[in-house]
Amino acid sequence: MGVLAHLGLFAETAPGQFTCTPLGALLQTDAPHSVRHFAMLMGGEWYGPTWPRLAQSVRTGTSAFESVFGMNVYSYLPATSRRARRVSSRPCSDLSADEGLAVRDAYDFARCHTRGRRGRRTRGALSHPLRDFKIKPSQLVW
């Protein structure tokens, strides 16, 4: 626990008693903007061995992952366990959801509308589909 406190993930409130810090809270599964799955991926058995080869990768432009595992990450993960696929796909989902929210919040979609199932123009119906991310890009009309 002392190491985790030194890293800023926990704070020692009394001798032998610790509490989670805001930084540590980001590693909780249900935390807003959680990076738990991303941290598990980057520090896990698949990416962990590649970090020592980072400098070589930067110098040569070659993939550190390929130099360790003999194939690229997109070939390696599907060929390994179900757990590897799950651990590798979850961070992408988490990060893209946050990016989608950022795009939704950063742009004014008031001028946009969608096309209904029969091609009819549907005004004012864009904010709900964008919020739920169930809209297809082909349905957007600017």
DSSP file (Angstrom, degrees, kcal/mol; ACC not computed):
  #  RESIDUE AA STRUCTURE BP1 BP2  ACC     N-H-->O    O-->H-N    N-H-->O    O-->H-N    TCO  KAPPA ALPHA  PHI   PSI    X-CA   Y-CA   Z-CA
    1    1 A M     >        0   0    0      0, 0.0     4,-2.3     0, 0.0     5,-0.2   0.000 360.0 360.0 360.0 -32.5    0.0    0.0    0.0
    2    2 A G  H  >  +     0   0    0      1,-0.2     4,-2.3     2,-0.2     5,-0.1   0.887 360.0  50.1 -61.7 -38.7    2.9    2.3    0.7
    3    3 A V  H  > S+     0   0    0      2,-0.2     4,-1.9     1,-0.2    -1,-0.2   0.916 110.5  49.6 -65.7 -42.8    4.1    2.0   -2.9
    4    4 A L  H  4>S+     0   0    0      1,-0.2     5,-2.4     2,-0.2     6,-1.1   0.863 111.1  49.7 -64.9 -35.0    0.6    2.8   -4.2
    5    5 A A  H ><5S+     0   0    0     -4,-2.3     3,-1.0     4,-0.2    -1,-0.2   0.899 108.3  53.1 -67.7 -40.3    0.5    5.8   -1.9
    6    6 A H  H 3<5S+     0   0    0     -4,-2.3    -2,-0.2     1,-0.3    -1,-0.2   0.857 107.7  51.8 -62.1 -34.8    3.9    6.9   -3.2
    7    7 A L  T 3<5S-     0   0    0     -4,-1.9    -1,-0.3    -5,-0.1    -2,-0.2   0.575 119.5-112.9 -78.3  -9.0    2.5    6.7   -6.7
    8    8 A G  T < 5S+     0   0    0     -3,-1.0    16,-0.5    -4,-0.4    15,-0.4   0.562  88.8 112.4  90.6   9.0   -0.5    8.9   -5.7
    9    9 A L  S   <S+     0   0    0     -5,-2.4    12,-2.1    14,-0.2     2,-0.3   0.783  84.0  21.9 -84.0 -27.9   -3.1    6.3   -6.0
   10   10 A F  E     -A   20   0A   0     -6,-1.1     2,-0.4    10,-0.2    -2,-0.3  -0.926  69.1-144.7-132.7 158.6   -3.8    6.1   -2.3
   11   11 A A  E     -A   19   0A   0      8,-2.8     8,-2.4    -2,-0.3     2,-0.8  -0.990  19.1-128.5-124.6 136.0   -3.2    8.5    0.6
   12   12 A E  E     +A   18   0A   0     -2,-0.4     6,-0.3     6,-0.2     8,-0.0  -0.749  26.3 178.3 -84.8 113.0   -2.3    7.3    4.1
   13   13 A T  E    S-     0   0A   0      4,-1.7    -1,-0.2    -2,-0.8     5,-0.2   0.760  71.4  -3.8 -86.9 -27.8   -4.8    9.0    6.4
   14   14 A A  E >  S-A   17   0A   0      3,-1.2     3,-3.1     0, 0.0    -1,-0.3  -0.947 106.4 -59.4-154.3 161.8   -3.4    7.4    9.6
   15   15 A P  T 3  S-     0   0    0      0, 0.0     3,-0.1     0, 0.0    -2,-0.0  -0.270 127.4  -0.6 -52.4 117.7   -0.7    4.8   10.2
   16   16 A G  T 3  S+     0   0    0      1,-0.2     2,-0.5    -2,-0.1    -4,-0.0   0.467 110.8 107.5  81.6   2.0   -1.8    1.7    8.3
   17   17 A Q  E <   -A   14   0A   0     -3,-3.1    -4,-1.7     2,-0.0    -3,-1.2  -0.954  46.2-177.4-116.7 131.5   -5.0    3.3    7.0
   18   18 A F  E     -A   12   0A   0     -2,-0.5     2,-0.3    -6,-0.3    -6,-0.2  -0.901  12.4-164.0-128.8 152.6   -5.4    4.4    3.4
   19   19 A T  E     -A   11   0A   0     -8,-2.4    -8,-2.8    -2,-0.3     2,-0.2  -0.964  32.3-102.8-132.3 152.4   -8.0    6.1    1.2
   20   20 A C  E     -A   10   0A   0     -2,-0.3   -10,-0.2   -10,-0.2   -11,-0.1  -0.526  33.5-144.0 -75.2 137.1   -8.3    6.2   -2.5
   21   21 A T     >  -     0   0    0    -12,-2.1     4,-2.2    -2,-0.2     5,-0.2  -0.468  31.2-100.5 -90.7 168.9   -7.2    9.5   -4.2
   22   22 A P  H  > S+     0   0    0      0, 0.0     4,-0.8     0, 0.0   -13,-0.1   0.865 126.7  52.4 -57.5 -35.0   -8.9   11.0   -7.3
   23   23 A L  H >4 S+     0   0    0    -15,-0.4     3,-0.8     1,-0.2     4,-0.3   0.930 110.0  47.0 -66.0 -44.7   -6.1    9.5   -9.4
   24   24 A G  H >4 S+     0   0    0    -16,-0.5     3,-1.7   -15,-0.3    -1,-0.2   0.827 102.4  65.0 -64.6 -31.9   -6.7    6.1   -7.9
   25   25 A A  H >< S+     0   0    0     -4,-2.2     3,-1.8     1,-0.3    -1,-0.2   0.789  88.4  68.7 -63.2 -27.0  -10.4    6.4   -8.5
   26   26 A L  T << S+     0   0    0     -4,-0.8     9,-2.8    -3,-0.8    10,-0.7   0.679  92.9  60.0 -65.3 -15.8   -9.7    6.5  -12.2
   27   27 A L  T <  S+     0   0    0     -3,-1.7     2,-0.3    -4,-0.3    -1,-0.3   0.423  82.0 103.4 -92.0   1.2   -8.7    2.8  -11.9
   28   28 A Q  S X  S-     0   0    0     -3,-1.8     3,-1.3    -4,-0.1     8,-0.3  -0.669  75.5-131.0 -83.3 139.2  -12.1    1.9  -10.6
   29   29 A T  T 3  S+     0   0    0     -2,-0.3     5,-0.2     1,-0.3    -1,-0.1   0.887 103.9  41.2 -57.0 -44.5  -14.4    0.1  -13.2
   30   30 A D  T 3  S+     0   0    0      3,-0.1    -1,-0.3     2,-0.1    -4,-0.1   0.327  87.3 118.2 -92.0   9.1  -17.4    2.3  -12.6
   31   31 A A  S X  S-     0   0    0     -3,-1.3     3,-1.5    -6,-0.2     2,-0.1  -0.481  76.6-101.1 -73.9 143.2  -15.6    5.6  -12.3
   32   32 A P  T 3  S+     0   0    0      0, 0.0    -1,-0.1     0, 0.0    -4,-0.1  -0.451 109.9   8.8 -60.8 135.4  -16.5    8.3  -14.8
   33   33 A H  T 3  S-     0   0    0      1,-0.2    -3,-0.1    -2,-0.1    -2,-0.1   0.827  93.6-172.7  61.4  34.5  -13.7    8.4  -17.4
   34   34 A S    <   -     0   0    0     -3,-1.5    -7,-0.2    -5,-0.2    -1,-0.2  -0.287  23.4-171.4 -59.6 138.7  -12.2    5.2  -15.9
   35   35 A V     >  +     0   0    0     -9,-2.8     4,-2.8     1,-0.1     5,-0.2   0.112  52.8 114.4-113.6  17.3   -8.8    4.2  -17.4
   36   36 A R  H  > S+     0   0    0    -10,-0.7     4,-2.4    -8,-0.3     5,-0.2   0.928  78.3  43.1 -54.5 -52.0   -8.8    0.8  -15.6
   37   37 A H  H  > S+     0   0    0      1,-0.2     4,-2.1     2,-0.2    -1,-0.2   0.862 113.7  51.6 -68.5 -34.8   -9.1   -1.3  -18.7
   38   38 A F  H  > S+     0   0    0      2,-0.2     4,-2.8     1,-0.2    -1,-0.2   0.919 111.0  48.1 -65.9 -42.8   -6.5    0.8  -20.6
   39   39 A A  H  X S+     0   0    0     -4,-2.8     4,-2.2     1,-0.2    -2,-0.2   0.892 110.7  51.7 -64.3 -39.2   -4.1    0.5  -17.6
   40   40 A M  H  X S+     0   0    0     -4,-2.4     4,-0.7    -5,-0.2    -1,-0.2   0.894 112.4  46.6 -63.8 -39.1   -4.7   -3.3  -17.5
   41   41 A L  H >< S+     0   0    0     -4,-2.1     6,-0.7     2,-0.2     3,-0.6   0.950 114.4  45.3 -67.0 -49.6   -3.9   -3.5  -21.3
   42   42 A M  H 3< S+     0   0    0     -4,-2.8    -2,-0.2     1,-0.2    -1,-0.2   0.821 122.3  36.6 -67.6 -31.4   -0.8   -1.4  -21.2
   43   43 A G  H 3< S+     0   0    0     -4,-2.2    -1,-0.2    -5,-0.2    -2,-0.2   0.428 100.6 104.1 -99.2   0.8    0.7   -3.1  -18.1
   44   44 A G  S <X S-     0   0    0     -4,-0.7     4,-2.9    -3,-0.6     3,-0.1   0.008  91.1 -86.8 -79.5-176.2   -0.5   -6.6  -18.9
   45   45 A E  T  4 S+     0   0    0      1,-0.2    -1,-0.1     2,-0.2    -4,-0.1   0.663 122.8  53.5 -66.2 -17.0    1.2   -9.6  -20.3
   46   46 A W  T  4 S+     0   0    0     -5,-0.2    -1,-0.2     2,-0.1    -4,-0.1   0.886 123.7  20.1 -88.3 -40.8    0.7   -8.5  -23.9
   47   47 A Y  T >> S+     0   0    0     -6,-0.7     3,-1.7     2,-0.1     4,-0.9   0.722 105.8  81.5 -99.5 -24.5    2.2   -5.0  -23.8
   48   48 A G  G >< S+     0   0    0     -4,-2.9     3,-0.9     1,-0.3    -3,-0.2   0.887  92.0  49.5 -49.0 -49.4    4.3   -5.3  -20.6
   49   49 A P  G 34 S+     0   0    0      0, 0.0    -1,-0.3     0, 0.0     4,-0.2   0.648 104.6  61.5 -68.8 -12.0    7.3   -7.0  -22.4
   50   50 A T  G X4 S+     0   0    0     -3,-1.7     3,-1.7     1,-0.2    -2,-0.2   0.762  83.1  77.4 -85.2 -24.0    7.3   -4.4  -25.2
   51   51 A W  G X< S+     0   0    0     -4,-0.9     3,-1.9    -3,-0.9     4,-0.3   0.866  87.4  58.1 -57.4 -39.8    8.0   -1.4  -23.0
   52   52 A P  G 3  S+     0   0    0      0, 0.0    -1,-0.3     0, 0.0     3,-0.3   0.726 105.9  52.5 -63.0 -16.9   11.8   -2.2  -22.6
   53   53 A R  G <> S+     0   0    0     -3,-1.7     4,-2.1    -4,-0.2    -2,-0.2   0.272  77.5 102.9 -99.8  11.2   12.0   -2.0  -26.5
   54   54 A L  H <> S+     0   0    0     -3,-1.9     4,-2.4     1,-0.2     5,-0.2   0.922  79.4  50.4 -60.1 -46.7   10.4    1.4  -26.8
   55   55 A A  H  > S+     0   0    0     -4,-0.3     4,-2.6    -3,-0.3    -1,-0.2   0.911 110.8  49.6 -60.5 -42.7   13.7    3.2  -27.4
   56   56 A Q  H  > S+     0   0    0     -4,-0.2     4,-2.6     1,-0.2     6,-0.4   0.896 110.3  51.4 -61.5 -40.3   14.6    0.8  -30.1
   57   57 A S  H  X S+     0   0    0     -4,-2.1     4,-2.3     2,-0.2     5,-0.3   0.900 111.1  46.9 -64.4 -41.7   11.2    1.2  -31.7
   58   58 A V  H  < S+     0   0    0     -4,-2.4    -2,-0.2     2,-0.2    -1,-0.2   0.915 115.1  46.8 -66.8 -42.6   11.6    5.0  -31.7
   59   59 A R  H  < S+     0   0    0     -4,-2.6    -2,-0.2    -5,-0.2    -1,-0.2   0.909 125.9  27.4 -65.1 -42.3   15.1    4.8  -33.1
   60   60 A T  H  < S-     0   0    0     -4,-2.6    -2,-0.2    -5,-0.2    -3,-0.2   0.658  95.5-127.2 -99.3 -18.2   14.3    2.3  -35.9
   61   61 A G     <  +     0   0    0     -4,-2.3     2,-0.2    -5,-0.3    -3,-0.1   0.587  67.3 129.2  79.1   8.9   10.6    3.0  -36.6
   62   62 A T        -     0   0    0     -6,-0.4     2,-0.5    -5,-0.3    -1,-0.3  -0.528  67.8 -92.9 -94.5 165.0    9.9   -0.7  -36.1
   63   63 A S     >  -     0   0    0     -2,-0.2     4,-1.8     1,-0.2     5,-0.1  -0.641  20.7-157.9 -81.9 124.1    7.2   -2.2  -33.9
   64   64 A A  H  > S+     0   0    0     -2,-0.5     4,-1.3     2,-0.2     5,-0.2   0.881  96.7  55.1 -64.1 -37.6    8.3   -3.1  -30.4
   65   65 A F  H  > S+     0   0    0      1,-0.2     4,-2.9     2,-0.2     3,-0.4   0.929 107.8  47.8 -61.8 -45.9    5.3   -5.5  -30.2
   66   66 A E  H  > S+     0   0    0      1,-0.2     4,-2.1     2,-0.2    -1,-0.2   0.857 107.6  55.8 -65.2 -34.9    6.4   -7.3  -33.4
   67   67 A S  H  < S+     0   0    0     -4,-1.8    -1,-0.2     2,-0.2    -2,-0.2   0.807 116.1  37.8 -68.9 -26.7   10.0   -7.6  -32.2
   68   68 A V  H  < S+     0   0    0     -4,-1.3    -2,-0.2    -3,-0.4    -1,-0.2   0.895 131.1  24.8 -86.0 -46.3    8.8   -9.4  -29.0
   69   69 A F  H  < S-     0   0    0     -4,-2.9    -3,-0.2     2,-0.3    -2,-0.2   0.525  95.7-123.8-104.3  -7.6    5.9  -11.5  -30.3
   70   70 A G  S  < S+     0   0    0     -4,-2.1     2,-0.3    -5,-0.4    -4,-0.2   0.535  85.4  57.3  79.2   4.5    6.9  -12.0  -34.0
   71   71 A M  S    S-     0   0    0     -6,-0.3    -2,-0.3     0, 0.0    -1,-0.1  -0.972  92.3 -86.4-156.6 163.7    3.6  -10.5  -35.3
   72   72 A N    >>  -     0   0    0     -2,-0.3     4,-2.5     1,-0.1     3,-1.0  -0.298  41.7-108.3 -75.1 164.1    1.6   -7.4  -35.1
   73   73 A V  H 3> S+     0   0    0      1,-0.3     4,-2.4     2,-0.2    -1,-0.1   0.818 117.0  58.5 -62.0 -33.1   -0.9   -6.8  -32.2
   74   74 A Y  H 34 S+     0   0    0      1,-0.2    -1,-0.3     2,-0.2     5,-0.0   0.756 113.3  38.7 -72.7 -23.7   -3.9   -7.2  -34.5
   75   75 A S  H <> S+     0   0    0     -3,-1.0     4,-0.9     2,-0.1    -2,-0.2   0.808 116.8  51.7 -87.1 -36.1   -2.8  -10.7  -35.6
   76   76 A Y  H  X S+     0   0    0     -4,-2.5     4,-0.7     1,-0.2     3,-0.3   0.941 104.3  52.2 -69.5 -49.6   -1.5  -11.7  -32.1
   77   77 A L  H >< S+     0   0    0     -4,-2.4     3,-1.1     1,-0.2     8,-0.2   0.901 109.3  47.3 -62.1 -44.9   -4.6  -10.9  -30.0
   78   78 A P  H 34 S+     0   0    0      0, 0.0    -1,-0.2     0, 0.0    -2,-0.2   0.826 110.8  54.9 -64.9 -26.2   -7.2  -12.8  -32.0
   79   79 A A  H 3< S+     0   0    0     -4,-0.9    -2,-0.2    -3,-0.3    -3,-0.1   0.607 106.3  61.3 -80.8 -10.7   -4.8  -15.8  -32.1
   80   80 A T  S << S-     0   0    0     -3,-1.1    -3,-0.1    -4,-0.7     5,-0.0  -0.058 101.2 -41.2-100.4-156.3   -4.5  -15.8  -28.3
   81   81 A S     >  -     0   0    0      1,-0.1     4,-1.6    -2,-0.1    -1,-0.3  -0.091  47.4-113.9 -70.9 164.2   -7.0  -16.3  -25.5
   82   82 A R  H  > S+     0   0    0      1,-0.2     4,-2.4     2,-0.2     5,-0.2   0.850 118.3  58.9 -62.2 -36.0  -10.6  -15.0  -25.2
   83   83 A R  H  > S+     0   0    0      1,-0.2     4,-3.2     2,-0.2     5,-0.3   0.898 101.9  53.5 -61.4 -41.0   -9.3  -13.0  -22.2
   84   84 A A  H  > S+     0   0    0      1,-0.2     4,-2.0     2,-0.2    -1,-0.2   0.912 109.7  47.5 -61.6 -42.3   -6.8  -11.2  -24.4
   85   85 A R  H  X S+     0   0    0     -4,-1.6     4,-1.8    -8,-0.2    -1,-0.2   0.916 114.5  46.5 -64.6 -42.2   -9.4  -10.2  -26.9
   86   86 A R  H  X S+     0   0    0     -4,-2.4     4,-1.9     1,-0.2    -2,-0.2   0.932 113.5  47.6 -66.3 -45.8  -11.7   -8.9  -24.1
   87   87 A V  H  < S+     0   0    0     -4,-3.2    -1,-0.2     1,-0.2    -2,-0.2   0.840 115.0  47.1 -65.7 -32.4   -8.9   -7.0  -22.4
   88   88 A S  H  X S+     0   0    0     -4,-2.0     4,-0.5    -5,-0.3    -1,-0.2   0.788 113.6  45.8 -81.6 -26.5   -7.8   -5.5  -25.7
   89   89 A S  H  X S+     0   0    0     -4,-1.8     4,-1.8    -5,-0.2    -2,-0.2   0.817  99.9  66.5 -86.5 -29.7  -11.2   -4.4  -26.9
   90   90 A R  H  X S+     0   0    0     -4,-1.9     4,-2.7     1,-0.2     5,-0.2   0.903  97.4  52.1 -62.3 -44.2  -12.6   -2.8  -23.7
   91   91 A P  H  > S+     0   0    0      0, 0.0     4,-2.9     0, 0.0     5,-0.2   0.894 108.1  53.0 -60.6 -36.5  -10.1    0.1  -23.6
   92   92 A C  H  X S+     0   0    0     -4,-0.5     4,-2.4     2,-0.2     5,-0.2   0.917 110.6  46.7 -63.7 -42.0  -11.0    1.0  -27.2
   93   93 A S  H  X S+     0   0    0     -4,-1.8     4,-2.0     2,-0.2    -1,-0.2   0.930 113.8  48.4 -63.6 -45.4  -14.7    1.1  -26.3
   94   94 A D  H  X S+     0   0    0     -4,-2.7     4,-1.8     1,-0.2    -2,-0.2   0.933 114.5  44.7 -61.0 -47.3  -14.1    3.1  -23.2
   95   95 A L  H  X S+     0   0    0     -4,-2.9     4,-2.1     1,-0.2    -1,-0.2   0.896 112.8  49.9 -67.8 -40.6  -11.9    5.7  -25.0
   96   96 A S  H  X S+     0   0    0     -4,-2.4     4,-2.5    -5,-0.2    -1,-0.2   0.842 107.3  55.4 -69.8 -31.0  -14.2    6.1  -28.0
   97   97 A A  H  X S+     0   0    0     -4,-2.0     4,-2.0    -5,-0.2    -1,-0.2   0.929 109.4  46.9 -64.0 -43.7  -17.2    6.6  -25.8
   98   98 A D  H  X S+     0   0    0     -4,-1.8     4,-2.1     1,-0.2    -2,-0.2   0.894 112.2  50.3 -63.9 -39.2  -15.4    9.5  -24.1
   99   99 A E  H  X S+     0   0    0     -4,-2.1     4,-2.5     2,-0.2    -2,-0.2   0.901 108.2  53.0 -65.4 -40.2  -14.3   10.9  -27.5
  100  100 A G  H  X S+     0   0    0     -4,-2.5     4,-2.5     1,-0.2    -1,-0.2   0.903 109.2  48.7 -61.2 -41.6  -17.9   10.7  -28.7
  101  101 A L  H  X S+     0   0    0     -4,-2.0     4,-2.4     2,-0.2    -1,-0.2   0.899 110.3  51.8 -64.1 -40.2  -19.1   12.6  -25.7
  102  102 A A  H  X S+     0   0    0     -4,-2.1     4,-1.7     2,-0.2    -2,-0.2   0.908 111.2  46.8 -64.3 -41.7  -16.4   15.3  -26.3
  103  103 A V  H  X S+     0   0    0     -4,-2.5     4,-1.6     2,-0.2    -2,-0.2   0.928 111.9  51.0 -64.7 -45.0  -17.5   15.7  -29.9
  104  104 A R  H  < S+     0   0    0     -4,-2.5    -2,-0.2     1,-0.2     5,-0.2   0.902 115.3  42.6 -57.8 -41.9  -21.1   15.9  -28.9
  105  105 A D  H  < S+     0   0    0     -4,-2.4    -1,-0.2     1,-0.2    -2,-0.2   0.749 113.4  52.2 -78.0 -23.9  -20.3   18.6  -26.3
  106  106 A A  H  < S+     0   0    0     -4,-1.7     2,-0.3    -5,-0.2    -1,-0.2   0.735 103.0  59.7 -87.5 -22.8  -17.9   20.5  -28.5
  107  107 A Y  S  < S-     0   0    0     -4,-1.6     2,-0.8    -5,-0.1     0, 0.0  -0.819  75.5-127.3-114.9 148.7  -20.0   21.0  -31.7
  108  108 A D        +     0   0    0     -2,-0.3     3,-0.4     1,-0.1    -3,-0.1  -0.816  26.1 175.8 -91.8 108.6  -23.4   22.7  -32.2
  109  109 A F    >   +     0   0    0     -2,-0.8     3,-1.4    -5,-0.2    -1,-0.1   0.172  46.3 112.1 -97.2  16.9  -25.6   20.2  -34.0
  110  110 A A  T 3  S+     0   0    0      1,-0.3    14,-0.2    16,-0.1    -1,-0.2   0.829  75.6  52.1 -61.5 -33.0  -28.6   22.5  -34.0
  111  111 A R  T 3  S+     0   0    0     -3,-0.4    -1,-0.3    12,-0.1     2,-0.2   0.581  96.4  91.1 -79.5  -8.6  -28.6   22.9  -37.8
  112  112 A C    <   +     0   0    0     -3,-1.4    12,-0.5    11,-0.0     2,-0.3  -0.474  49.6 175.5 -88.2 156.8  -28.5   19.2  -38.4
  113  113 A H  E     -B  141   0B   0     28,-1.5    28,-1.8    -2,-0.2     2,-0.3  -0.907  21.2-123.7-145.2 174.5  -31.4   16.9  -38.8
  114  114 A T  E     -BC 140 122B   0      8,-1.7     8,-3.0    -2,-0.3     2,-0.5  -0.800  17.8-118.4-119.7 164.0  -31.8   13.2  -39.7
  115  115 A R  E     - C   0 121B   0     24,-1.0     6,-0.2    -2,-0.3     5,-0.1  -0.898  31.8-136.0 -99.9 129.6  -33.6   11.3  -42.3
  116  116 A G    >   -     0   0    0      4,-3.6     3,-1.7    -2,-0.5    -1,-0.1  -0.021  37.7 -82.5 -72.4-175.8  -36.3    9.0  -41.1
  117  117 A R  T 3  S+     0   0    0      1,-0.3    -1,-0.1     2,-0.1    -2,-0.0   0.817 131.5  44.4 -62.0 -31.6  -36.9    5.5  -42.2
  118  118 A R  T 3  S-     0   0    0      2,-0.1    -1,-0.3     3,-0.0     3,-0.1   0.176 124.6 -98.0-100.6  18.7  -38.9    6.6  -45.3
  119  119 A G  S <  S+     0   0    0     -3,-1.7     2,-0.2     1,-0.3    -2,-0.1   0.500  76.2 146.0  82.4   2.9  -36.4    9.4  -46.2
  120  120 A R        -     0   0    0      1,-0.1    -4,-3.6    -5,-0.1     2,-0.3  -0.479  55.7-109.7 -74.3 144.6  -38.5   12.1  -44.5
  121  121 A R  E     -C  115   0B   0     -6,-0.2     2,-0.6    -2,-0.2    -6,-0.2  -0.580  30.0-161.4 -74.4 131.2  -36.6   14.9  -42.9
  122  122 A T  E >   -C  114   0B   0     -8,-3.0    -8,-1.7    -2,-0.3     3,-0.7  -0.911   7.0-160.2-119.3 103.4  -36.9   14.8  -39.1
  123  123 A R  T 3  S+     0   0    0     -2,-0.6   -10,-0.1     1,-0.2   -12,-0.1  -0.528  71.3  13.0 -83.0 148.8  -36.0   18.1  -37.4
  124  124 A G  T 3  S+     0   0    0    -12,-0.5     4,-0.3   -14,-0.2     3,-0.2   0.479  96.4 102.9  73.3   1.0  -35.0   18.3  -33.8
  125  125 A A    <   +     0   0    0     -3,-0.7    -1,-0.1     1,-0.2    -2,-0.1   0.364  57.0  84.1 -96.5   6.0  -34.5   14.6  -33.5
  126  126 A L  S  > S+     0   0    0    -14,-0.3     4,-2.3     1,-0.2     5,-0.3   0.867  77.2  61.3 -80.7 -35.1  -30.7   14.7  -33.7
  127  127 A S  H  > S+     0   0    0     -3,-0.2     4,-2.0     1,-0.2    -1,-0.2   0.895 104.1  49.6 -63.4 -39.4  -29.7   15.4  -30.1
  128  128 A H  H  > S+     0   0    0     -4,-0.3     4,-2.0     2,-0.2    -1,-0.2   0.955 112.4  45.1 -66.1 -50.0  -31.3   12.2  -28.8
  129  129 A P  H  >>S+     0   0    0      0, 0.0     5,-1.5     0, 0.0     4,-1.2   0.896 113.7  50.8 -61.8 -36.9  -29.6    9.8  -31.3
  130  130 A L  H  <5S+     0   0    0     -4,-2.3     3,-0.2     1,-0.2    -2,-0.2   0.902 108.9  51.4 -65.7 -38.2  -26.3   11.6  -30.8
  131  131 A R  H  <5S+     0   0    0     -4,-2.0    -1,-0.2    -5,-0.3    -3,-0.1   0.893 117.1  39.0 -64.4 -38.3  -26.5   11.3  -27.1
  132  132 A D  H  <5S-     0   0    0     -4,-2.0    -1,-0.2    -5,-0.1    -2,-0.2   0.553 101.6-134.7 -89.0  -8.0  -27.2    7.5  -27.4
  133  133 A F  T  <5S+     0   0    0     -4,-1.2    -3,-0.2    -3,-0.2    -2,-0.1   0.831  70.2 121.3  57.3  35.2  -24.8    7.0  -30.2
  134  134 A K      < +     0   0    0     -5,-1.5     2,-0.3    -6,-0.2    -4,-0.1   0.334  40.5 106.3-106.5   5.9  -27.3    4.9  -32.1
  135  135 A I        -     0   0    0     -6,-0.7    -9,-0.0    -9,-0.1     5,-0.0  -0.642  66.7-132.4 -87.7 142.0  -27.3    7.1  -35.2
  136  136 A K    >   -     0   0    0     -2,-0.3     3,-2.2     1,-0.1     4,-0.5  -0.744  16.7-126.8 -90.1 139.9  -25.7    5.9  -38.4
  137  137 A P  G >  S+     0   0    0      0, 0.0     3,-1.2     0, 0.0    -1,-0.1   0.818 109.1  63.9 -55.9 -30.3  -23.4    8.5  -40.1
  138  138 A S  G 3  S+     0   0    0      1,-0.3    -3,-0.0     3,-0.0   -23,-0.0   0.690  96.3  59.3 -68.0 -16.2  -25.3    7.9  -43.4
  139  139 A Q  G <  S+     0   0    0     -3,-2.2   -24,-1.0   -25,-0.1    -1,-0.3   0.628  82.5 101.1 -86.4 -13.7  -28.4    9.3  -41.6
  140  140 A L  E <   -B  114   0B   0     -3,-1.2     2,-0.4    -4,-0.5   -26,-0.2  -0.526  49.9-172.9 -75.8 135.6  -26.8   12.7  -40.9
  141  141 A V  E      B  113   0B   0    -28,-1.8   -28,-1.5    -2,-0.3    -2,-0.0  -0.992 360.0 360.0-128.3 123.5  -27.8   15.6  -43.2
  142  142 A W              0   0    0     -2,-0.4    -1,-0.1   -30,-0.2   -28,-0.1   0.432 360.0 360.0 -94.2 360.0  -26.0   18.9  -42.8
